């Protein structure tokens, strides 16, 4: 199996995209600013301690506000990917606005880290028809935005005018946010249904690790420095990664490494893959 550690570094842009009412509420926003203050350093120390390389998806706003921190992440050997200009909900944007957000973030990341990102994540998982081609033409080789599988797959149209765009699909249960995100007011999440017990979350992740290992799948871990980077939760991640390393035969890889391997060994998706069926349906909606 393969394990893909990813970190979404969106700062306060991430929560403002979800809850616009958070604007101007400095106390609440400080919860999401904690990542830059403390969480990033804890993650970098842990990754260095375990010799793990991660893919960091960084918002353009963070690349501008915390340029030195982004340079440190890159200098530590981690991959830098594009999270949009402000981790926006692409499902609420036109194709033109999505393209502008991507390009703005790309420019900011090049300026801050001195590297051209080849990975992308839509923070909310959506994008408009045509945006896949925007990514490919910009040299992006992988996305970790969509879901629907536990193996990588190729986005429709890949391989024609530009190299393929490989999707490294996510799973909600393999993220920290659904278990730990919390703010009293405005309420995040609505209904105030968590924080989950740390041991339960670790047990869940370890159960998935065992299952993904048994079946030879891709396990994508989606983390946030302001969430997993607290003094207590960082040890949840330490125990999980230590367990993964203990198997001895798990490939812990970056998005670029995984996409390169998959595209070299797979020229097409398996027949009737859902992503291809969805694309065909979208291209001819009246054919139903």
Secondary structure, DSSP 8 states (H G I E B T S, - for coil): -EEEEEEEE-THHHHHHH-GGGTT-HHHHHHHHHIIIIIHHHHHHHHHHHT---EEEE-HHHHHHTHHHHHHHHHTT-EEEE--SS---GGGS-HHHHHHHHHHHHHHHHHHHSS---EE--TTS---TTHHHHHHHTT--EE----S-SS-EE-TTTTSSS---EE----GGGBSHHHH--BTTTTBSTT------HHHHHHHHHHHHHHHHHHT-EEEEEEEHHHHTSTTHHHHHHHHHHHHHHHS--EE--HHHHHHHHHHH-SS--TT-HHHHHHHHHHTGGG-
